Amino acid sequence: MSQVSQPDFTHKLQDLMQRVGVSSFKGLARSSGVSERQLIRLRRGEVQQMRVDTLLKLSHALQVPLTELVATFSSFEFRGEHATPTGESKQAIADLKREYERLQVQLEQQRQALWQEFQQSSLQALESWLLQWPTAAHKAQENPQLPAVRLLPLMRPMEQLLQQWGIEVIAPVGAELPYDPQLHQLLEGTAQPGARVKVRYIGYRQGDKLLYRAKVSPISLAPSP
């Protein structure tokens, strides 16, 4: 019965380090943010005992795919000059691959959440402009002699940005429509749902989410916007 020796993947690790210009294990530990103790486990082929986030850091530092890193440093049974993957190492590779895919989905979800947070913070910064500009633009369109009409083309990039973000206008300034308390805010007077009102300040929504209610007045009270 042949004796099973302790696997040593030091040379394989050194080869990968050389490709990325890392000259020492201490340097790899520093560049990857992984402890030297974890590097020793990698050199011993103890991949299945290492955390996935640790392997991801090493994968990034060594510039190799995670699956390739796991396959390269998995434990093997040595029998003469041949090496055969153990059932345990195969299972470890499969488990790590599933965990990697799960982390990829989680990272994508986090990316989407950060993007939405950025959009919301941008909208808060633009709130005054979003609510006041459409009314000023409406007045300029009604009277082309006003110098402000020359500013209208400057707003096209902002309109395109809002369109890219999926932000829609609830109703344009001056529109007459049935009063909906969910979408409209009365500036004065009272109105029953369904009563005719006139939009004085624009409102916005993004998909199913209401950002700002349109400010309206009952038709009998609405001054010229």
C-alpha positions as CSV (number, residue, x, y, z in Angstrom):
1,M,0.0,0.0,0.0
2,S,1.5,3.3,-1.1
3,Q,1.9,6.1,1.5
4,V,0.0,9.3,0.8
5,S,2.3,12.3,1.0
6,Q,1.4,15.8,2.0
7,P,0.7,17.8,-1.2
8,D,2.8,20.9,-1.7
9,F,1.7,23.5,-4.2
10,T,4.3,26.1,-3.4
11,H,5.9,26.0,-6.9
12,K,2.5,26.5,-8.5
13,L,1.8,29.5,-6.3
14,Q,5.2,30.9,-7.0
15,D,4.6,30.6,-10.8
16,L,1.3,32.5,-10.5
17,M,3.1,35.2,-8.3
18,Q,5.8,35.6,-10.9
19,R,3.2,36.2,-13.6
20,V,1.8,39.2,-11.7
21,G,5.2,40.5,-10.5
22,V,5.0,39.5,-6.8
23,S,8.3,38.3,-5.5
24,S,7.4,37.1,-2.0
25,F,4.6,35.5,0.0
26,K,4.7,38.5,2.3
27,G,4.2,40.7,-0.8
28,L,1.3,38.6,-1.9
29,A,-0.3,38.8,1.5
30,R,0.0,42.5,1.4
31,S,-1.4,43.0,-2.1
32,S,-4.3,40.6,-1.6
33,G,-5.2,41.5,2.0
34,V,-4.9,37.8,3.0
35,S,-2.8,36.6,5.9
36,E,0.4,34.5,5.3
37,R,-1.3,31.7,7.3
38,Q,-4.0,31.5,4.6
39,L,-1.2,31.3,2.0
40,I,0.3,28.3,3.8
41,R,-3.1,26.6,3.7
42,L,-3.3,27.3,-0.1
43,R,0.2,25.9,-0.6
44,R,-0.9,22.7,1.3
45,G,-3.9,22.3,-1.0
46,E,-6.4,23.0,1.8
47,V,-8.8,25.0,-0.4
48,Q,-11.9,23.4,1.0
49,Q,-11.0,24.8,4.4
50,M,-10.6,28.4,3.2
51,R,-13.3,31.1,3.1
52,V,-14.7,32.0,-0.3
53,D,-14.0,35.7,0.3
54,T,-10.3,34.9,1.0
55,L,-10.2,32.9,-2.3
56,L,-11.8,35.8,-4.1
57,K,-9.1,38.1,-2.9
58,L,-6.4,35.8,-4.0
59,S,-8.1,35.2,-7.3
60,H,-8.1,39.0,-7.9
61,A,-4.5,39.4,-6.8
62,L,-3.2,36.6,-8.9
63,Q,-5.4,37.5,-11.8
64,V,-6.9,34.0,-12.3
65,P,-10.5,32.9,-12.3
66,L,-11.8,31.5,-9.0
67,T,-12.6,28.1,-10.5
68,E,-9.1,27.9,-11.9
69,L,-7.6,28.8,-8.6
70,V,-9.6,26.2,-6.7
71,A,-8.8,23.5,-9.3
72,T,-5.0,24.4,-9.2
73,F,-4.7,24.2,-5.4
74,S,-7.2,21.4,-4.5
75,S,-5.9,18.5,-2.5
76,F,-4.9,15.4,-4.5
77,E,-4.0,11.9,-3.6
78,F,-0.6,11.1,-4.9
79,R,0.0,7.6,-6.2
80,G,3.4,7.3,-7.7
81,E,3.8,9.9,-10.5
82,H,0.0,10.3,-11.0
83,A,-2.4,12.5,-9.1
84,T,-6.1,11.8,-8.9
85,P,-8.6,14.4,-7.4
86,T,-10.3,13.1,-4.3
87,G,-14.1,13.0,-4.0
88,E,-13.7,15.5,-1.2
89,S,-11.8,18.0,-3.4
90,K,-14.4,17.6,-6.2
91,Q,-17.2,18.4,-3.8
92,A,-15.2,21.4,-2.5
93,I,-14.8,22.8,-6.0
94,A,-18.5,22.4,-6.7
95,D,-19.5,24.0,-3.4
96,L,-17.1,26.9,-3.9
97,K,-18.4,27.4,-7.4
98,R,-22.0,27.7,-6.1
99,E,-20.9,30.1,-3.4
100,Y,-19.1,32.2,-6.0
101,E,-22.2,32.4,-8.1
102,R,-24.2,33.3,-5.1
103,L,-21.7,36.1,-4.2
104,Q,-21.9,37.4,-7.8
105,V,-25.6,37.7,-7.5
106,Q,-25.3,39.4,-4.2
107,L,-22.7,41.9,-5.5
108,E,-25.0,42.7,-8.5
109,Q,-27.9,43.4,-6.1
110,Q,-25.6,45.6,-4.0
111,R,-24.6,47.5,-7.1
112,Q,-28.2,48.1,-8.1
113,A,-29.0,49.3,-4.6
114,L,-26.1,51.7,-4.6
115,W,-27.1,53.0,-8.0
116,Q,-30.7,53.6,-6.8
117,E,-29.3,55.4,-3.7
118,F,-27.2,57.6,-6.0
119,Q,-30.3,58.5,-8.0
120,Q,-32.3,59.3,-4.9
121,S,-29.5,61.6,-3.6
122,S,-29.2,63.3,-7.0
123,L,-33.0,63.9,-7.0
124,Q,-32.8,65.5,-3.6
125,A,-30.1,67.8,-4.8
126,L,-32.2,68.7,-7.8
127,E,-35.5,69.0,-6.0
128,S,-35.9,72.8,-6.2
129,W,-35.1,72.8,-9.9
130,L,-37.4,69.9,-10.6
131,L,-40.3,71.6,-9.0
132,Q,-39.8,75.2,-10.1
133,W,-38.2,75.0,-13.5
134,P,-41.2,73.6,-15.5
135,T,-43.4,76.5,-14.3
136,A,-40.8,79.0,-15.4
137,A,-40.4,77.3,-18.7
138,H,-44.2,77.3,-19.3
139,K,-44.3,81.1,-18.7
140,A,-41.4,81.5,-21.2
141,Q,-43.2,79.5,-23.8
142,E,-46.4,81.5,-23.5
143,N,-44.4,84.7,-24.0
144,P,-41.5,84.1,-26.5
145,Q,-40.4,87.7,-26.0
146,L,-39.1,86.9,-22.6
147,P,-35.3,86.3,-22.6
148,A,-35.8,83.2,-20.5
149,V,-37.0,81.3,-23.6
150,R,-33.4,81.2,-24.8
151,L,-32.6,78.9,-21.8
152,L,-35.0,76.2,-22.8
153,P,-32.6,74.2,-25.1
154,L,-30.1,74.1,-22.2
155,M,-32.5,71.8,-20.3
156,R,-32.5,69.0,-22.9
157,P,-29.6,67.1,-21.3
158,M,-31.4,67.1,-18.0
159,E,-34.6,65.9,-19.6
160,Q,-32.6,63.1,-21.3
161,L,-31.0,62.1,-18.0
162,L,-34.4,61.9,-16.2
163,Q,-35.7,59.8,-19.1
164,Q,-32.7,57.4,-18.8
165,W,-33.5,57.0,-15.1
166,G,-37.1,56.2,-15.9
167,I,-38.5,59.3,-14.2
168,E,-41.8,60.5,-15.7
169,V,-43.8,63.6,-15.4
170,I,-47.2,63.1,-13.7
171,A,-48.8,65.9,-15.8
172,P,-47.5,69.0,-17.6
173,V,-48.0,72.5,-16.2
174,G,-51.3,73.9,-17.2
175,A,-53.0,70.5,-17.7
176,E,-56.5,70.2,-16.5
177,L,-57.4,66.7,-15.1
178,P,-59.4,64.9,-12.5
179,Y,-58.1,65.4,-8.9
180,D,-56.3,62.4,-7.5
181,P,-55.1,62.9,-3.9
182,Q,-52.5,60.2,-4.4
183,L,-50.8,62.1,-7.2
184,H,-51.8,65.7,-6.6
185,Q,-51.3,68.2,-3.8
186,L,-53.8,71.1,-3.5
187,L,-52.2,74.5,-3.2
188,E,-55.4,76.2,-2.2
189,G,-59.1,75.6,-1.7
190,T,-60.6,72.1,-1.5
191,A,-61.5,69.5,-4.1
192,Q,-63.2,66.1,-4.1
193,P,-61.5,63.2,-5.9
194,G,-62.4,63.4,-9.6
195,A,-63.0,67.2,-9.6
196,R,-61.3,69.1,-12.3
197,V,-58.0,70.7,-11.2
198,K,-55.2,72.6,-13.0
199,V,-51.5,71.7,-12.6
200,R,-49.4,74.6,-11.4
201,Y,-46.2,72.8,-10.5
202,I,-45.2,69.6,-12.0
203,G,-44.8,66.2,-10.3
204,Y,-42.7,63.1,-10.9
205,R,-42.7,59.4,-10.5
206,Q,-40.2,56.6,-11.2
207,G,-42.0,53.4,-12.2
208,D,-44.4,52.6,-9.4
209,K,-42.7,55.0,-6.9
210,L,-44.1,58.5,-6.4
211,L,-41.3,61.0,-6.1
212,Y,-43.2,64.3,-5.9
213,R,-46.9,65.0,-6.2
214,A,-48.0,67.6,-8.7
215,K,-49.2,70.8,-7.1
216,V,-52.7,71.8,-8.4
217,S,-55.5,74.2,-7.8
218,P,-59.3,73.8,-8.4
219,I,-60.2,75.1,-11.8
220,S,-62.3,77.9,-10.3
221,L,-59.3,79.1,-8.3
222,A,-56.4,78.3,-10.6
223,P,-54.7,81.5,-11.8
224,S,-52.8,81.5,-15.1
225,P,-49.6,79.5,-14.5
